[in-house]
Amino acid sequence: MYLTYYGFTEKPFQLKPDPSFFFPSRGHKRAAAYLEYGLSQEDGFIIITGEVGAGKTTLMRYLFQKLKQEQIVAAQLVNTRLDPDDALRMVVAAFGLSYEGLSKASLLLSLEGFLHECEQKGARALLVIDEAQNLQPQTLEELRMLSNFQSDDRSLLQTFLLGQPEFRKTLLSNQLRQLRQRVIATYHLGPLDQAETRAYIEHRLQRAGWNGSPVLKDGIFELIHDFSSGIPRKINLFCDRLFILGCLEELQSLGEAEANEVMRDIRIEFDLTASPEDL
């Protein structure tokens, strides 16, 4: 709707993770550095935590884009409410291997053989698990066991775990002592501060072909930051609604009045009687 009205080449505030819109905030740059360090070690587990919508998946996809020239065979799990056996089947399936009707032993042999083939071809196998906070300790222990697949000098499988803040509590379980010993890097991705929120919004607008219309008045950025708590996905949701309002009202500048109107609408729709954290 507002893309044509404001002359954007693409939607600036989409909710789906898009690495081409990656914004290098201080926290995101540090998290990327930890991920790259972890990859260079070719071993163990790397853990990134953050609130819902903090940009963990976007960060991961951005890193994969940077590493396209490297030979990495990556598989991703996003459905994590699984028991240990189902998790193993999902891992095998994610790497494109047969899994139906196979015993656990057969699944493990198939996966080990595949990992050795990757090594022989000079490729590295990487397992990315999103929503890791949903994993039970028994399932995490099953995944840890996969890191026991070794060549002469290194592990054949490296694992990235992306989860919400409560995942850190799960890791403290006595059942996961051995997993904690395999973690080589961990980072918590926090929210954007007010200055970064403004820079983030302008970055996405410029990436989408912003020509300066609409003008965003200075006071609007503080309101957006306060309402979104600096969470990128919440910022996107708010700004998308803001620009729809601007288009409908044929506005060439957006300020505090428009931001407050959007804020009221969202709170009414989502029944947010207390605070925006429930979004």
N, C-alpha and C positions, 0 to 999 in steps of 0.2 A: 504493500500500500504506500508507505512513505518513501520507498526506494526511488520511485520515479519522481515524486514530488520534490524531494531534496537532491536528486541527481546522484544517488549512490550507485556504485557499480555492483555491489553485493550487500547482503544484509549485515550490518555491523555488529548486531547484538543477538546473534543466534545462541541458543542454549546448548547445542551439541558441541562437544570438544572439537576444536579445529586448530591444528598446529600452525597453520599459516597466520593465525591471529595471536600467536604466543607473545605474551608481554613479559619482558625480563625484569620483573620487580626484584628487589634485593633478595627476598626469600626464594623466589623462583630460580634466580641465578645460582643461589647456594645449593638448592635442591638439585638442580641440573649438574652442578659440579660434583655432588656426592654420587649421583647416578653414573656419571662418566668415570669417576674414580673407581666405583664398584665394577663397572664393565671392564676397566683396564686390569682388574685383579683376576678376572675370569674364574671366579670361585665364590661360593657362599651365597648368602642372602643379603639383599639390600631392601631396606624398609623405608617407605615414605608415608607419613600420616598427615592428615589435614581434615578440616571440617568438610561437610558435604558442599560441593561446588567450589572448593578452594583452588581447583585447577590441577589436580594430580594426574588425571588421564590426559589432559592437554599437554602437560609437561612430558609425560611418557611418549606421546605421539610425536612431539617436537624432537625429542632425543632420537627416536627412530628415524625421523627424516634426516637428521644430521649424520646418521650412521649408515645411510643407504649404500655408501660405497664399500662398507665392510660386509663381510660374509657372516651374517647373523640369521639364524633360523629361529624365529620368534613365534611363540604360541601364547594365546591369552585366554584366561578363564574369567568370566564375569558373573557366572552363577555359582555362588560359593556356599549355599546352604546344602552341603553334601556330606554324606558319611565317608569314611576313608576309602572304601571300595569304589564308590561312585566317583569320588574325586580322582582316583587313579584312572578310571575309565575316561573321565573328561580330559585328563592330561593327554592320554594316548590319542583320543579323538582329535584334540586340538592340534596335535602334530601331524594329523592326516593319516593316522594308522588305523588298521582294523581293530575293533574292540568287541563286536557283538558275539556273544556266546563263548568268549574266551575266559579261561580261569585266571585268577590273580597271577599265578606263576607265569602263564603264557603272556599276559599283558606286560609283566616286568621284563621278560626276555625279549619281547618285541620292542619295547622302549629302549632297552639297553643296546640292542642291535642297531636301532636307528641312530642313537647317540654316537655310537662308534663310527657309523657311516658318515655322519656329519663331520667328525674329527678327521677322518681320512680324506675328506674333500676340502679340508681347511676351513670349515664353517664352525661357528659356535652356536650352541643351542641355548635359548633363553626362554624361560617360562615367566610370564607376567600374570599375576593374580590380583584382580581388582576386587574391591569390597571384602578385603581380607578380614575385617572385623566380624564377618559372619561365620568364619571357619571355627570349628570346634578344635580343642587341643589335640584330640585323637587324629583329626584330619591333618592338622599341621604337622604332627609327628610323622604321618605317612608321607607327606611331602618332603619332610627333612630326609627321610630314608632315601629318596631319589637322588639326593646329593652325594650318596655313597657310590654312585656310578663314577668310576675313575679310570683315567688312562694312566700311563706311567708317571706323568708329572702334573696332572691337573684334573679337576672335576669336569665331567662331561656335560653337566647341566648347571646353569646358574638361574637363580630365582629372584624376581622382584615382587615384593608384597606391598600393595597400595591399600591403605585402609583409613577409616575414621579414627579419631583420637582414642576411642575406647579399645582399639586394637592393642595399644601399648600395655593396657592392663592384662589383656589375655597373655601377652608374652611373658608376664611375670609369674605365670603358673609354674608350679614345681614340675609339671609334666613336660615343660618346654625348656628345661635347662640345656639340653644338648642343642636345640635349635638356636638359643641365644648365643651359644659358643660359635655358631656358624655365621652369625651376622657380622658383616664386615663394614657396613655403613648404614646409618639411620638418620633421618631428618624429619622434623615436623614443619609442615608448610602452614605458616600463619596467614592472617588476613592482610590486606593492603592497608597502609595508613592513608590519611586524607590526601596527602600530596600524590601518592601513588595511585589513588583512586582517580584523581583528575587526569594524571598521565595515562592511566589505563584506558579511560573513556576516549581521550583524544587520540591515542594510539589506534584503537579499533576504528574510530571514525576516519582517520587518515588512511588506514589500510583499505577501507571500503570506498575511497574516492571522495571524501568530504571536501567540499569547495568553500567551506566557511558558513554555509547556510544549512540549518539554522545557527544563529549565534547562541552560544551557551554563556549565560551571565555568571559572574564569579560566584555569587551566593549559592548557586544550585549544587555545586560540587560537595559542599559540606553537608547539605541535606541528603544527597545520594549516599554519601559515605556513612552517615549516621543511620540511615534506614537499612542499608545493606550490610552494615558491620564490616565492610571491606571485603566481602566474599564475592569473587568475580561472577559467579552464576547469578547471585542476587542483583548485582549491578546490571548485568545483561537484561534480566527480567524487567527491572525498573526502567532502564533506558529505552528498551523496546516499547514499553507502554507510553513513555514520555514522548517519543517521536511519533507514535500513532496519534496521540492527542494533538501534537503540533500540526500534523498533516490535516487532521479533521477540522481543526480551527484555523487552518491556513496561516500559521504563525511563522515568522522568519526569525524569531528569537524566543528562547525558552529560559525562564527564570524560576525564582522561588515559588511564585503563584502556581505555575504549571506543575512544579515538582510536588507541592502540597496537595494539589488536586489528584495527581496520580497516586500519591501516598494514601489518601483517603479512599480512593476507589479500590486499591489493592487490599487494604485492611478490611473493607466491607465485604469484598468477594471472598476473602480467605478467613473471614471472621477473626481477624487479628485484633482482639480487644486489649491486649496487653502490650506486646512488643513485636518487632519484625523478625525476631529470631525463629518464629514458627514457620516462616516461609519455606 
